Amino acid sequence: MPKTVTSQSKYQTLEEIRLRKEQLYEALQQDSKQIGQTWNQLFVSREDTTRSEYIMKMLSYGVTAFDAYMTVRKLRRNYGGLLSLIGIGKSKRKLKK
């Protein structure tokens, strides 16, 4: 949890202002270092994958893309487009009486 530094005290000398400035600078440097470490942990690249894992990942992406394409194709054929599902476009589907 980040520490928030709020100080409402009044400074009497320039030395107190310099000291407070140094304290704030050190706190900013520590926070910056912590943010950098967290950022690097989040976006670390995994280079230890084997060739077979890489192929399986690409195959999975391909199947997902194909499935999305087929779903859109089916919706367009049955309903005349994606917008007609929410009532914006024209529907090709005939209503049964």
VMD Tcl script that draws the C-alpha trace (Angstrom):
set ca {
  {0.00 0.00 0.00}
  {1.57 3.31 -1.01}
  {2.21 5.79 1.73}
  {0.77 9.21 1.22}
  {2.78 11.99 2.72}
  {0.71 14.94 3.80}
  {2.19 17.57 5.96}
  {0.37 20.66 7.10}
  {3.17 21.90 9.33}
  {4.68 25.31 8.81}
  {8.38 25.53 8.20}
  {10.43 27.99 10.18}
  {13.76 27.83 8.32}
  {15.16 27.08 4.91}
  {16.92 24.05 6.38}
  {13.56 22.52 7.34}
  {12.31 23.05 3.79}
  {15.43 21.40 2.32}
  {15.11 18.49 4.72}
  {11.45 17.99 3.80}
  {12.31 18.25 0.11}
  {14.94 15.51 0.49}
  {12.47 13.29 2.34}
  {9.90 13.70 -0.41}
  {12.52 13.06 -3.10}
  {13.60 9.81 -1.41}
  {9.95 8.70 -1.10}
  {9.42 9.42 -4.80}
  {12.53 7.45 -5.74}
  {11.37 4.45 -3.71}
  {7.91 4.59 -5.23}
  {9.40 4.86 -8.72}
  {11.60 1.84 -8.08}
  {8.64 -0.16 -6.79}
  {6.52 0.78 -9.81}
  {9.35 -0.26 -12.12}
  {9.71 -3.63 -10.42}
  {5.97 -4.26 -10.57}
  {5.87 -3.26 -14.24}
  {8.69 -5.66 -15.07}
  {6.99 -8.50 -13.21}
  {3.77 -7.94 -15.12}
  {5.30 -7.80 -18.57}
  {8.10 -10.33 -18.36}
  {8.53 -12.31 -21.56}
  {8.55 -16.05 -21.31}
  {11.34 -17.33 -23.47}
  {11.46 -20.76 -21.88}
  {8.67 -22.14 -24.06}
  {9.55 -25.10 -26.20}
  {8.81 -25.40 -29.89}
  {5.88 -27.73 -29.26}
  {4.33 -25.25 -26.79}
  {4.73 -22.49 -29.37}
  {3.01 -24.59 -32.05}
  {0.17 -25.48 -29.69}
  {-0.32 -21.81 -28.81}
  {-0.46 -20.81 -32.48}
  {-2.88 -23.66 -33.20}
  {-5.10 -22.50 -30.35}
  {-5.10 -18.93 -31.73}
  {-5.99 -20.27 -35.17}
  {-8.90 -22.32 -33.86}
  {-10.18 -19.32 -31.90}
  {-9.99 -17.08 -34.98}
  {-11.77 -19.69 -37.12}
  {-14.49 -20.10 -34.50}
  {-15.05 -16.33 -34.38}
  {-15.23 -16.19 -38.19}
  {-17.78 -19.01 -38.34}
  {-19.90 -17.39 -35.61}
  {-20.00 -14.06 -37.45}
  {-20.79 -15.84 -40.71}
  {-23.68 -17.71 -39.11}
  {-25.08 -14.54 -37.55}
  {-24.87 -12.67 -40.84}
  {-26.57 -15.45 -42.73}
  {-29.38 -15.97 -40.22}
  {-30.01 -12.42 -39.07}
  {-28.63 -10.21 -41.84}
  {-25.77 -8.80 -39.80}
  {-24.62 -8.11 -36.30}
  {-26.48 -4.80 -35.94}
  {-29.87 -6.36 -36.66}
  {-29.51 -8.40 -33.47}
  {-29.89 -5.23 -31.41}
  {-32.57 -3.76 -33.63}
  {-30.53 -1.28 -35.67}
  {-30.21 -3.00 -39.04}
  {-32.66 -4.77 -41.31}
  {-33.40 -8.36 -40.45}
  {-33.55 -11.02 -43.17}
  {-35.27 -13.42 -40.84}
  {-38.98 -13.75 -41.40}
  {-41.21 -13.75 -38.38}
  {-43.58 -16.69 -38.06}
  {-47.26 -15.87 -37.56}
}
mol new
graphics top color blue
foreach p $ca { graphics top sphere $p radius 0.5 }
foreach p [lrange $ca 0 end-1] q [lrange $ca 1 end] { graphics top cylinder $p $q radius 0.2 }
display resetview
